[in-house]
Amino acid sequence: MKLLTLGINHHTAPVAIREKVAFDPEFLQEALHDLRQHLVGENHAGLPEATILSTCNRTEVYCAANDPNAENLLHEVTFDWLAKTQKLAPSSLQPHVYSLPQSDAVRHAFRVACGLDSMVIGETQILGQMKDAVRTANDAGVLGTYLNQLFQKTFSVAKEVRGSTEIGAHSISMAAASVRLAERIFGSISEQRVLFIGAGEMISLCATHFVAHKPKTISIANRSIERGQELADSIANENIEAESFRLSELPGRLHEFDIIVSSTASSLPIIGLGMVESALKQRRHKPIVMIDLAVPRDFEPEISRLNDVYLYTVDDLGAMIQTGASLRQAAVSQAEVIIEDRVGNFMHWVQGRSAVPIIQDIQQQGEHLRQLELERAMKRLMRGDDPQEVLNAMAQGLTNKFLHGSLHALQHSNGAERDALIKLLPKLFTSHSKPEDH
């Protein structure tokens, strides 16, 4: 079995590239089926397996193919498929892609789930995103034995690392960094009006952090007014107003807000240059802080050139959230030791699985020989032959047939092959049970 992880992340590509490779969650199952068809078309033995993890910081394709010669082919087919599906020239994608085979793929999955490969070291959101990706692959019917086992082990390792180290301590989340950025511009946000665009997990986390700083008002703009109102109701209290309105109303209301935080799954920008220019005129050029946590981006990049607009992307937040790195280093080292040990365990399981077809074949041959000798013995017993003689003959027959193949190979081998057999055969035929065990 060959394993492969191919992808890009915040270490290898800026947000301008990552947003072009990101997958729309609504079409992820369709993409998985298409990927499998491309892999099947390359004549892999058995059905290949696939999972796609696509977040604001990474897009990764995990593959498994039951073909001993599939490693290079897996990389080529998966890379070509990714470039073609996302309508990118291979030459523009190649410099940002990493390709990790076998144990490197396993190690990477473990590190990602533990938060070691995140922009925020030790963050927990990626684990939930990985679980969602696995659930989607399972629902699509493309998650087979190997990837299922890989991800179950991945989640187990993440739980172990988070339970036995302080990997999540001293970290600053994206949500907390968003508050700090806003405070850099306004000093305090207690007199500012905050707008959140979207109502997903990231926005919910951000809203919780902003509420703690008691802004003047909080509004939620969302396609689903019900989902937006649900979030607004959950964060409102006696000191803070919270409302919800439809996303379609945004052009007419953008000028009302001082701080705008957006994180949606839209494949196209929600806020354009013209909309912001109009809002600035109505605000008489009072500053606006815009924090874009989405990939693909929710704000047109050209907005950053406007005066009185402070636009930040997930990459801009990256520098802020590296504080506390030295305090986390000991926990990271502990986590790496655990991960390395568990990678070895998993690869041992993979190697063991590769022997299953051979074991099954040997067992079938053994069963065939057993049936032949048993039928011969039953015929002799029915003729009235002495049972002791029949049993001895059956035992002798089984022994001869069992040893025949190995002894024949040894007798007809020479050189290095003969030396290898001489070393191997004693291990194969040495009993591990003691006489008193019988």
C-alpha positions in Angstrom: 0.0 0.0 0.0 1.3 3.4 -1.0 0.3 6.5 1.0 0.7 10.1 -0.3 -0.1 13.6 1.0 0.1 16.4 -1.6 -0.8 20.0 -0.8 0.0 23.6 0.0 -0.2 25.5 3.2 0.7 28.8 4.9 4.4 27.8 5.0 4.6 27.2 1.3 2.1 29.6 -0.3 0.7 33.1 0.3 -3.1 33.5 0.7 -3.3 34.7 -2.9 -2.3 31.2 -4.0 -4.1 29.3 -1.3 -7.4 30.8 -2.1 -7.1 29.6 -5.7 -6.5 26.0 -4.6 -9.2 25.9 -1.8 -12.3 23.7 -2.3 -15.8 24.9 -1.8 -17.3 22.6 0.9 -20.5 22.2 -1.1 -18.6 20.5 -3.9 -16.1 18.5 -1.9 -17.8 15.1 -2.4 -18.0 15.7 -6.1 -14.3 16.6 -6.1 -13.4 13.4 -4.2 -15.4 11.2 -6.7 -13.6 13.0 -9.6 -10.2 12.4 -8.0 -10.9 8.7 -7.5 -11.9 8.4 -11.1 -8.6 9.9 -12.2 -6.7 7.4 -9.9 -8.7 4.4 -11.1 -8.0 5.4 -14.6 -4.3 4.8 -14.0 -5.0 1.1 -13.4 -4.2 0.9 -9.7 -4.8 -2.4 -8.1 -8.1 -2.1 -6.2 -10.0 1.1 -5.5 -7.8 4.0 -4.4 -8.7 6.0 -1.3 -8.8 9.8 -0.9 -9.5 12.6 1.5 -9.3 16.3 0.9 -8.6 18.8 3.8 -9.3 22.4 2.8 -9.0 25.2 5.3 -7.9 28.9 5.2 -4.3 27.8 5.8 -4.0 24.6 3.8 -5.4 22.4 1.0 -4.2 18.8 1.2 -5.0 15.7 -0.6 -4.5 12.4 1.2 -4.3 9.3 -1.1 -3.8 5.5 -0.6 -3.4 3.1 -3.5 -2.8 -0.7 -3.3 -0.1 -0.8 -5.9 3.6 -1.3 -5.0 4.6 0.9 -8.0 2.1 3.6 -7.4 4.2 6.2 -5.5 5.4 8.3 -8.4 2.2 7.8 -10.3 0.1 8.9 -7.3 2.1 12.1 -7.1 1.8 12.8 -10.9 -1.9 12.0 -11.2 -2.9 13.9 -8.0 -0.8 17.0 -8.9 -2.2 17.1 -12.4 -5.7 16.6 -11.1 -5.4 19.4 -8.6 -4.0 21.9 -11.1 -6.7 21.0 -13.7 -9.6 21.0 -11.2 -8.6 24.4 -9.8 -7.8 25.8 -13.2 -4.2 26.6 -12.5 -1.1 26.3 -14.7 1.1 23.5 -13.3 4.1 25.8 -13.4 2.4 28.3 -11.1 1.4 25.6 -8.6 4.5 23.5 -8.5 6.8 25.8 -6.5 4.3 25.8 -3.6 3.4 22.1 -3.5 4.8 19.5 -1.1 4.5 15.8 -1.7 4.9 13.4 1.2 5.0 9.6 0.7 4.5 6.8 3.2 5.8 7.5 6.7 6.3 11.2 5.9 2.5 11.4 5.0 1.7 9.7 8.3 3.9 12.0 10.3 2.5 15.1 8.6 -1.1 14.0 9.4 -0.2 13.5 13.0 1.5 16.9 13.2 -1.4 18.7 11.5 -4.0 17.2 13.9 -1.8 18.1 17.0 -1.6 21.7 15.8 2.2 21.6 15.2 1.8 22.6 11.6 -0.7 25.4 12.3 -0.1 29.1 12.1 -1.2 29.1 15.7 0.9 26.3 17.3 -1.3 24.1 19.3 -4.6 25.4 18.1 -7.5 23.0 18.2 -9.7 24.1 15.3 -7.7 22.1 12.8 -8.6 18.8 14.5 -12.3 19.5 14.0 -11.7 20.5 10.4 -9.8 17.2 9.8 -12.6 15.2 11.3 -15.1 17.0 9.0 -12.9 16.2 6.0 -12.8 12.5 7.0 -16.6 12.4 7.5 -17.1 13.9 4.1 -14.8 11.3 2.5 -16.6 8.6 4.3 -20.0 9.9 3.1 -18.6 10.0 -0.4 -17.5 6.4 -0.2 -13.9 7.1 -0.9 -12.5 6.4 2.6 -11.1 2.9 2.6 -9.3 0.7 5.2 -6.0 2.4 5.1 -7.0 6.1 5.3 -9.7 5.3 7.8 -7.1 3.6 10.0 -4.6 6.5 9.4 -7.1 9.1 10.5 -8.4 7.2 13.5 -4.8 6.8 14.6 -4.3 10.5 13.9 -7.1 11.5 16.2 -5.8 9.2 18.9 -2.4 10.7 18.7 -3.8 14.2 18.8 -5.7 13.3 21.9 -2.6 11.8 23.5 -0.4 14.8 22.7 -2.9 17.4 23.9 -3.5 15.3 27.1 0.2 14.8 28.0 1.8 18.0 26.9 1.0 21.8 27.2 1.0 22.2 23.4 -2.0 24.6 23.6 -0.6 26.8 26.4 0.7 30.3 25.8 -0.9 30.5 22.3 -2.8 33.4 20.8 -5.7 32.4 18.6 -6.8 34.1 15.4 -9.8 35.5 17.3 -7.7 37.0 20.0 -5.3 38.4 17.4 -8.2 40.0 15.6 -9.1 41.9 18.8 -5.5 43.1 19.2 -5.3 44.4 15.7 -8.5 46.4 16.2 -7.1 47.8 19.4 -4.0 48.9 17.6 -6.1 51.3 15.5 -8.7 52.4 18.0 -6.9 52.0 21.3 -10.1 50.7 22.8 -13.0 49.0 21.0 -15.6 49.9 23.7 -17.0 52.7 21.5 -16.8 50.9 18.2 -19.5 49.2 16.2 -18.5 45.6 15.2 -19.8 43.7 12.2 -19.2 40.0 11.7 -19.9 38.6 8.2 -20.8 34.9 8.4 -22.0 32.7 11.3 -19.6 29.8 11.3 -17.2 28.5 13.9 -14.5 31.1 13.3 -16.9 34.0 13.5 -18.5 32.5 16.7 -15.0 32.4 18.3 -14.2 35.9 17.2 -17.5 37.2 18.5 -16.8 35.7 21.9 -13.5 37.5 22.1 -14.9 40.8 21.0 -17.8 40.6 23.4 -15.3 40.3 26.3 -14.1 43.8 25.3 -17.6 45.3 25.4 -17.9 47.0 22.0 -20.7 49.5 21.5 -22.8 47.2 19.3 -22.4 43.9 17.5 -24.1 42.9 14.2 -24.1 39.7 12.3 -24.5 39.7 8.5 -25.3 36.3 7.1 -27.1 34.6 4.1 -29.3 32.8 6.5 -31.0 35.3 8.8 -32.1 32.5 11.2 -28.5 31.3 11.6 -27.2 34.9 12.1 -29.9 35.7 14.6 -29.1 32.5 16.5 -25.5 33.7 16.9 -26.6 37.2 17.8 -28.9 35.9 20.5 -26.1 33.7 21.9 -23.7 36.7 22.4 -26.1 39.5 23.4 -26.3 40.5 27.0 -27.6 43.3 29.1 -24.5 45.5 28.2 -24.2 44.8 24.5 -26.7 45.0 21.7 -26.6 42.3 19.0 -28.6 42.1 15.8 -28.6 40.1 12.7 -29.4 41.1 9.1 -29.3 39.6 5.7 -26.1 39.7 3.7 -27.9 41.3 0.8 -28.4 44.4 3.0 -24.6 44.9 3.4 -24.0 47.5 0.7 -26.4 49.9 2.3 -25.1 49.4 5.9 -21.4 49.0 5.5 -20.7 52.6 6.5 -22.2 52.0 10.0 -19.4 49.8 11.2 -15.9 50.6 12.5 -14.6 47.0 12.7 -15.6 44.3 10.2 -14.5 40.7 10.6 -15.4 38.2 7.8 -15.1 34.5 7.5 -17.5 32.8 4.9 -17.2 30.0 2.5 -17.9 32.2 -0.5 -15.8 31.4 -3.6 -15.9 35.1 -4.6 -15.2 38.3 -2.7 -18.3 39.6 -0.8 -17.0 43.1 -0.3 -15.7 45.0 -3.3 -13.7 48.1 -3.8 -16.6 50.2 -4.9 -18.7 49.2 -1.9 -15.9 50.3 0.5 -15.3 53.6 -1.3 -19.0 54.4 -1.0 -18.9 53.6 2.7 -15.9 55.8 3.4 -17.6 58.8 1.8 -20.6 58.3 4.1 -18.2 57.9 7.1 -16.4 61.0 6.1 -13.2 58.9 6.0 -13.4 57.8 9.6 -11.0 54.7 9.7 -12.4 51.1 9.3 -10.6 48.0 10.4 -11.3 45.0 8.1 -10.1 41.6 9.1 -10.5 38.9 6.4 -10.2 35.4 7.9 -11.6 33.7 4.8 -9.8 31.7 2.1 -10.8 32.4 -0.6 -10.8 36.0 0.6 -14.0 37.9 1.3 -12.5 41.3 0.6 -11.1 42.4 -2.8 -7.3 42.9 -2.3 -7.5 46.3 -3.9 -9.3 47.6 -0.9 -6.0 47.7 1.0 -4.8 50.6 -1.1 -7.5 52.9 0.2 -6.7 55.5 2.8 -8.5 55.1 6.1 -8.9 51.3 5.6 -6.8 48.9 7.6 -7.3 45.5 5.8 -5.7 42.4 7.3 -5.7 38.8 6.0 -5.0 35.5 7.8 -1.3 35.9 6.7 -1.1 39.3 8.3 -2.3 37.8 11.6 0.5 35.2 11.4 3.2 37.5 12.8 1.1 38.4 15.8 0.3 34.9 16.9 3.9 33.7 17.0 4.3 35.1 20.5 5.0 32.6 23.2 6.9 30.3 20.8 9.8 29.8 23.2 7.4 28.9 26.0 5.7 26.3 23.7 9.0 24.8 22.5 9.3 22.2 25.3 5.8 21.0 24.6 6.5 20.9 20.9 9.6 18.7 21.5 7.6 16.4 23.7 4.9 16.1 21.1 7.4 15.3 18.3 8.8 12.4 20.4 5.3 11.0 20.8 4.5 11.4 17.2 7.7 9.8 16.0 7.0 6.7 18.1 3.4 6.5 16.8 4.5 6.9 13.2 6.6 3.8 13.6 3.7 1.9 15.1 1.4 2.8 12.2 3.9 1.9 9.5 4.4 -1.4 11.2 0.7 -2.0 10.8 0.8 -0.9 7.1 3.6 -3.4 6.5 1.7 -6.1 8.3 -1.3 -5.4 6.1 0.8 -5.9 3.0 1.5 -9.5 4.0 -2.2 -10.3 4.4 -2.8 -11.6 0.8 0.3 -13.9 1.1 -0.9 -15.2 4.4 -4.4 -15.8 3.0 -2.9 -17.7 0.1 -0.8 -19.8 2.3 -3.8 -20.5 4.5 -5.8 -21.6 1.5 -3.1 -23.9 0.3 -2.8 -25.4 3.8 -6.6 -25.9 4.0 -6.5 -27.6 0.6 -3.7 -30.0 1.7 -5.6 -30.7 4.9 -8.8 -31.6 3.0 -6.9 -34.0 0.7 -5.2 -35.9 3.6 -8.5 -35.9 5.6 -10.5 -37.4 2.7 -7.8 -40.0 2.1 -7.8 -41.0 5.8 -11.6 -41.1 6.0 -11.7 -43.5 3.0 -9.2 -45.8 4.7 -11.1 -45.8 8.0 -14.3 -46.7 6.1 -12.5 -49.6 4.6 -11.7 -50.8 8.1 -7.9 -50.0 8.2 -6.3 -49.7 11.6 -7.0 -46.2 13.0 -3.5 -45.9 14.4 -1.9 -46.6 11.0 -4.4 -44.2 9.3 -3.5 -41.4 11.7 0.2 -42.0 11.3 -0.1 -41.9 7.5 -2.2 -38.7 7.6 0.4 -37.0 9.8 3.2 -38.2 7.5 1.4 -37.0 4.4 0.7 -33.5 5.9 4.3 -33.2 7.0 5.7 -34.2 3.6 3.4 -31.8 1.7 4.1 -29.0 4.2 7.8 -29.3 3.8 7.9 -30.1 0.1 7.9 -26.5 -1.2 10.6 -25.2 1.1 12.9 -28.2 0.8 12.5 -28.1 -3.0 13.4 -24.4 -3.1 16.5 -25.0 -0.9 17.7 -27.9 -3.0 17.4 -26.1 -6.3 18.9 -22.7 -5.1 22.4 -21.5 -5.1 24.5 -18.5 -4.2 22.9 -15.6 -2.4 19.5 -17.1 -2.8 20.6 -20.3 -1.0 22.3 -18.3 1.8 19.1 -16.3 2.3 17.0 -19.4 2.5 19.3 -21.1 4.9 19.0 -18.1 7.3 15.2 -17.8 6.8 13.9 -21.4 6.9 14.9 -22.1 10.5 12.9 -19.0 11.6 9.9 -20.2 9.6 9.9 -23.8 11.0 11.0 -23.1 14.6 8.1 -23.8 17.0 7.4 -21.0 19.5 5.5 -23.3 21.9 7.1 -25.4 24.6 6.4 -29.2 25.0 4.6 -28.5 28.2 2.2 -26.2 26.4 0.6 -29.2 24.5 
